[in-house]
Amino acid sequence: MKKFCALFFLAAMIFAGCSEKDDAIAESPNRPGETPGQPSETPGETPALTIGTTKYTFPAEGGSVQISFEVNVDWKTSIEYRTEDSGWLTLTPESGEAGNITLTMIAESNSVTEQRSATVHVLYSGRLCEIFVIQSARTPEPPVLTPVLIIENTDYAIADNGGSIEVPFEVNVDWETSIEYAAGDSGWLTLTPESGEAGNVVLTITAEANLTTEQRKAFVRILYGERYNTLTIIQSEFNENVNIAAAFDPFFAQILQRRGYIANASYITYKEVRNITQIIVSREAITSLQGIEFFSALTWLDCSSNRLTSLDVSGCTALTELKCYGNYLTSLDVSGCTALTVLNCSSNRLTALDVSGCTALTSLLCYINQLISLDVSGCTALTVLGCSENQLTSLDISGCTALTALNCYYNRLTLLDISKNTSLEELYCKSNPGGDYVYGSIFYVMAWFDNNSIPSGFPSRSWTYNGHTIDIEYRKIR
């Protein structure tokens, strides 16, 4: 009787079905015998399935895993979904024969904000192995933020002499600004900052002086999200009879009085200066031309041989001729001088000069400065350019197609391109280094001719630079 019991217990252990590699063999809950419709087991062989892991977790984004198991009979799968959302798992293959199996399980992304689960059943000869699957919930989208901007005042007035106002507001999203001017007069407002992040903001609006006798208006838009608020800025017209002497450099005002341009340096009105077209204040030891912007009709200005270190005539839009040579200028602003035809700023300390906006310019003399940058790109009417005795390493005159005379000697040019300047009649380019070579240098000039057809007025002989002989060579550009 004891032998019979021992043999029965051993047979029951061998009968076990779904097992894990760590000797964890899961017994089938089904009763012994075959389930109708299931693969039949080979006579004399006990159905067995060995698997490593039976629990899997997918992220909300989905993905795939490969499940390896070994089974000694035919098998097939089914999926039992534990939540309402179904159909999100696929199995490849869904069934097969005995052997070492790799089952690919793919989970779709979870579009709901709740965790979901399923059980994969592997059926083999009436027995069952369960694989438990969990997929994480999708992270809820942050709530849609409604853009809100809180501002107390949207209408502002600025005096004719200009100035700044501060506009406080609170906004819960990033923001940016734009300006729309109501009339032709534009560019008289600046905004600081022009854009920013959410928070408590102070927007500074600065207006230039209004030197016209008409009121002007602009609209500042603050864009936040898909919305915007509009600020209305009105600047009063200029009172031509008010005393503007405080806006002038006192010494400059005294020189203007002594030379007869104004009656009283202590009491200056816009009415008094607005129609003055010509000012000559050379050799007066002037250090500042503050107040020159009020001379809105000025066409001719000679402030040469003074002690100016900076000069801004960008507001003198009618200016046609400017002589400011023989000063100590380190900056010169002629950006608004679209009518300027003649400029002489030689013998200063300029390191950069931009006259690209002076489209009417015909003559530019900027000798004896410290220029390393010269922009004449917009000067299509330029006929005379003198930029000798500077530190230029390159010179682009390709846009100056009307140029007839070019003087660029004593710079640091390695070559020169005049191929587009076919109107050129005079060229002075000696005392430039050219390209560096062991036994000398060559200064290449790209032109519409070559060494065999050099026009008169163009150099053809070599020169000496830092003890090296520099030969000039013209290369014809076809």
Disulfide bonds with the S-S distance in Angstrom:
Cys18-Cys129 2.06
